[in-house]
């Protein structure tokens, strides 16, 4: 739009010769009045009018620019919020179905409530105590502030940012996400059993559920069907505590409406059996009932020696877990294997005390979250007359790795114990194991024996620096 300044009167009349000038009482002639009016229009009225129009145009332009800036800011904020909701985390946490529908309903309700407020909607309103779309008050920025001290879309308060801190998980929880049912099948390691008259301790399933509820905004509900003396094979203990019976009880439980996690522990009572068929049947039965659930298989062992029978029984459990696509890690057997006897309860069958039950729970939580379990390492007790004495033993999978060096002041034979493995879980299963090493400062090849009865390492060699590094299979 183009505005043109007003023009003055530029015409100067020529003298009218045939008309006598009109003289007013004050002595002014008519022509003098005309000249005065012309001068006023040109010198005063036109410039003042131009200035007023220019001021009006400037004000209009300023208002339009202000509205454009506010509109841009609103659209940018809206785009930022949409981008937040479009993160990949939304897809993983919300997806479609109940949670998705609940969130949409929540948003629709919020929009309806906002439209219905008596304060109406403002683009830029500075009326204290009302709803703002974009307001800076006492240095705090609000984007859709609904009530003093309550809900903010983007608020910086005491150094905490709410716009980015409000994660998708919190949105899901606000939308009343259905609780997640967790089914536990297991033996006395899952019941918290301690030899009588000692009271039961907090069970591993209780601890795992607490970890899930502490780290996740969803609510996890424990359903623990574990029984003492339970197992994959019904010939051990009683049929009432067999894993198959536990699975049937869980499947028939109508209180379970949203099972997304199944955990089968134990297996310690089944080391004398081939558990392939029974384990596979139980896993498939549970997954058929809850096809969307994650199945985690978590066999556990103690600090005791691990023999050939144990290896056979647990291997068949892990094979069945692999065949059905369950989550498992062989190192679940060794979580508490390299620990002192004082941390275990019982004599004929060892049960973990409180500290070790928590270690089992933490390891199981790691598997649930998609992690893996590390190997377990300890120092070797090394006997030496002089000099260097170092040794390390690591148990990983079904293998034990040994490494040690020391200085011996004289030639030695098998009557001199060079080192010993203090934890029975590291001892060879059924027969002695042999590892090639050196003695005499590396000049002599020496065959060292790792005894299956007590984990003592002996050999025959010459004085000087001696040592070895080698691996042997566990449970052989």
N, C-alpha and C positions, 0 to 999 in steps of 0.2 A: 504494500500500500504506500502511495506517494502523496505527501501533503505539500501544497504550494502556499507560500507566504502571501498574505493579503497585500494588495497594491494600493498605493495612495492615489489621490486625484492629481494627475499630471497636466490637465488641460488649463491653459491660461486664456481667459476670454479677451477678445480684442475690445477696444473701446467702442461703446455704442454712441455714435455721434449725434443721432437725431433724438436722443432722450436726455433730458437734463438730469443730473445726479440728484438722487433723493437724499435730502438732508434730514436726519432725525434730531430730536430735541437736544441730544447730548452732543451734537455737532458731527457725528459719524455719518458717513454716506453709506448707501446700500452696498456699493462695491467694496467698501472697507469691511463690512460685515461678511460678505462672501469670501473675501481674502482671509479673514480670521478663521472662518469655519474650515476652509481648505487647509490652512496651516495646522489646525488642531487635528484634523483627520490624518494628515500626512505625518506629523511629527509626534503625535501622542497616541491616538486611537489604534492606528495600524501596528506600530511596534508593540504596544501592550497586548493586543490580540494575538500577534505572532508568538509572543513569549508564553501566553497562557496555553495556546495549542501545543507548543513544543513541550511544555511541562506535562501536559496530559498524555502526549505520545510516549514520553520517557516513563511515566508511571505505568502505563499499560505494558510497555516492553519489560519493565522490571517485574511486574506481576507474572507475565508469561514465562520469563526466565526462571523465576522462583518455582512456579508450578512444574516446569520441565525438570528442574533439578530434583524436586521431591518425587516426581513420578519415576525418574531414573533410579533414585535411591531405593524406592519401594520395589521396583522390578529386580534390582540387583540383590536385595535381601531375599526376595521370593525365590530367585534362581539359586541362591546359596542354600536355602532350606530344602529345595527340591533336590539339589545335588547331594545333600546330606542323606536324604532318604533313598537316593539311587545307588548308594555304595553297595559293594558286593556283599557286605555283611548282612544287609537287609534280606537278600535272597537266601543266605544260609540260615539266618535266624528266624525269618518270618515265613518265606515261601508262600504257599497258598493253603487255604483251608481255614481252620478255626482261628488261628492267630491272625492271619491276614484279614479275615472278615471282621474280627474284633477291632483291629486297628482302624479299618475303614469306617466302622460304625462309630468309633471314638472320635475320629476326625469330623465326620458328618455332624455328630452331636455338638462338638465344639463350635462348628460354623453356625449351626442353628442357634445355639445359645448366644453367640456373639451378635448375630443379627437381631436377636430379640431383646437385647439390653436397652434399657430406657435411655442410656447415654448416646445411643446411635453410633455411627461410624465417623471418625474424623480423619482427615488427611494430615493435618498438622494443627493440633489443638493444644493450647497451653492452659486450659482451665484446670486448676489444681484439683486433685482427687478424682479425676475422671479417667476414662480409658484413652490411651494414647497409641497411635500407630508408630510415631517416631518422635520421641521426647527425650530431651537431655535434662535431667533433674538432679542437682547436687552432684554433678560429675558422673552420674550413672546412666548408662544407655539402656533404653528399653525398646524392645520390638514386640509389640502386642502384650502389654502388661495388663493382667486381668484383675489383680487385687493386690493391695500393698503386702509385700513380703511373701507372695505366693508364686504363681506360675510365670515363668519368663521363657521366651523363645531364645533370646540372646541377651544375657545379662552378665555384667562383670561386677561381682560383689565380693569384697574381701579377697581379691586376687584370684577368684575361681571363675572360670568361664563355663557358662551353662550351655551356650549354643552348641559347642563342639563336645562338651563333656557328656551331654545327654545321649547316650549310645542307643543303638537299636535294641539291645537287650533290655534296657530300662523301659523303652517304649512297649516292648512285648509284655513285660511284667505289668505295666500300667493297664494293658489291654486284657488283664485277667487271663493270662495263658493257663491252659489246663495243666495241672500238676503232672509230672513225669513219674510213672511207676517203675521201680527198680526191683527185679526179682533176683533173689539170692538162693542158690542151691549149694549145699556143702556139708562138711562133717564138723567135728568138735572144734576145729580151727576157726570155724565161722560162728560157733555158738558162744565163744568166750569161756569155754570150760576150763576149770582148774581142779586138780585133785581135791576131793572132799577131805576135810570140811572147809577148804578154802572157798570163798564166794566166787561166782563167775565174774569176769571182768567185762568191760565194754567190748562188745564183739567187733570183729573186723567189718562186717556189713554196716553197723552203726557208725563206725568211724568214717567209712567211705561215703556214706550218705551225708554225713556232716561236712566232709570236704567238698562234695558236690554243691551243697546248699551255700557254703561259704564263698565259693569261687564263681558261681553262676547265679543269675537273677531268676532263673526258673526254679520252681519248687519241686524237689525230688522226694518221693515217698518210698520208704523201704518196705519190702515184703520179704522177710527172711524165713525160709522154710528149712534151713539147715538143721540137722539132727546129729547128736553124738553117735559115733560109730557108723556114720553114714558112708556110702561109697557107691561106685559104679556097679560093683558086684554084690548081689544080694546074699551071698554066703557069709559075708562078714557082718557082724552086728545083727540087727533085726530088720525084717522087711519094712517095718514102719519108717525106718530112717534111711532106706535105700534112696539113691538119687532119683531112680525112676518113680518111686512113690512120691517123693517131694515134687517132682515135675508135674505129676498128675494132680496133686493138691493145688499147685499154683495155677494150673490151667483151669481148674474148676472154680477158682476164686473170682466171684463176680464183682468184687470191689476193685479189681484191676481193669481200668478202662483206657489207659494210655501208656502201655508198657513200651519203652524205647531202649531198655537196657536189661540184659540178662547176664548174670555172672555165676559161673559154676566153678566152685573152688574145690579144695580137697584132693583126693586121690591117694593120700598117704596109706589108707587102708586097703588099697587095691594093687599093691606092688607085686603080688604073687600071681596076677591074672593077666590074660590078654583082654584088654578093655576096649578093643576096637569096635566090636559090634554093639556092646551096651552103650558106650559113649556116643557113638554115631546115632543110635536110636533116640537117646535122650535129647541130644542137640537138635535133631530134626523135628522131634515132637514139639519142643519149645519154639523153634523158629516157624513151624507151621501155624502155631497159635498166634504168634506175634511176628509176622514177616518183616515189619519195619524196625525191629529191635536190633541193636548191636549185641552180639554174643561174645563175651569175654571169658576165656578158660584160664583159670589161675591155680594150677597145682602148687602145693607148698611142701617144703621139707624142713627138717630140723637141723641141728648141729651134728647129728649122728653119722656114722659111716654109711656111705652110699654104695650098695652092692649090686651084683648082677640082677637080682630079682627086682630091685627098685628101678634100675634102668629099663628093664623089660616092661614093667607096668606103666611107668610114666611115658615111655616112648609111644606106647599104643594110644595113650590119652592125647598126646600132642598130635599124632598122626590123624586121629579122628577130628580134632579141632581144625587142622589144616584142610581136611577134605570138605568140611562144611563151610569154610570161609570165616571161621571164628578168629578173634584176636587172641594171640597168646605169645609168650616169650619163655623159652626154656629157663632163662635166668630167674624166673619166679621161684625156682627151687632153692636158689642160693641167697635170697634176700637176707636171711638170718642165719646162714650156715656157719659163718666165721664169727661166732659170738661165744661169750663165756657161758659156762654151765649155770652160773648163778642167775642168768636171765631166763631160764626155763623152769617150768614146774612139772613135777612128776618124775617117775623112775622108769617104769616099763614103757610108757609112751610119753614123750615130752610135749608139753604145750607151752606156747609163748606167753610170757608175762606181759604186763602192760606195755613196756617200751617196745618189745618186739611185735606185739599186735599192731601198734601204731606204724611200725616200719612196713609190715605187710600191707596195711591200708594205704600208705603213701605210695608204695610200689604199684598196687592195684589201680589207684587213681591215675597214676602216670600212664598205664596201659589204656585206661578208658579214654584219656585225653589224646591218645594217638602216639605216645612216646614209647621208648624202648628201655629195657632194664640193663644196667651196666654189669660188667664182670665184677667179681668181688676179689679184693687183693689184701694180703696180709704179709707181715714180715715172717721170716723163718727163724726159728731159734737155732743159732749157729754156735757150736762149741769150738773153741780154739785155744791153743796154748799161747800164741803171740800174734800180734799184727792184725790185719784187716779181718773183719767178721761181718759180712753182709749177706742177706738172702731174702728173696721175695717169692711168694707163691700166689698164683692167680687162678681162680676157677671161672670158666666161661663156657657155657653150653655143657657139653659132656667131656670137656678137656681140662686138665690141670697143667699149668706152665710153671716150671721151677727154674730158679736161677740163684746160684750162690757162689761166693768166693771166700777163701780164708787162708791164713798162713798157718802151717803146721810145722812144728820145730823138729820133728823126727819122722822117719818112715812109719807108716801106720798100716793096720789091717782091719778086718771087719769087727774086731773087738773094740775099736775106737769109734764112738758115734760122732760123725762129723756135724750133723744137724738133725733136726726133727721138726715134723709138722704138728703143731700143737692142736689143730682142729681136726677131729675125726672125719669131717666131710671131705677133707683133702686126701685122705688115705686111699691107696688103691683098693679096689673092690674085693677081689677074690684071690689074687696072686700078687707076688712082688713085681714091681716095675723096675726096669733097668734103663739108665740114661748114661750115654757116653760123655766123659769129661776128661779132665787132665789133672796132673799132679807134677811135683818137681819143677815148679815154675814154668809149666807148659812143655816140659821135655818128655813127659810120659803120658800115654793114653791110659785112662783109668775108667773102668766100668763101675758106676755107682748103683747101689740097690736102694730103692724106696720100699720099705717094708709095709706090707698090707696090714699087719697086726697092730702097729703102733705109729707108723709114719716116720720111723727112724731111717736116716740116710747113712749108709756105710759104704766102704770100699777098701781096696788095697792099693797103696801108692807110695810115692817117695816124698821126702820132706820138701818144704818150700810152699809156693803159692799153689793151691788146689782149687778146683771149682768145676761147675757144669752149668749148662743151660739146655733144657729139654722139655718135652711134652709127653704126657701119657694119658690114655683114655680113662675116664672115670666110670666106675661100675663094671670093670672088666676083670 
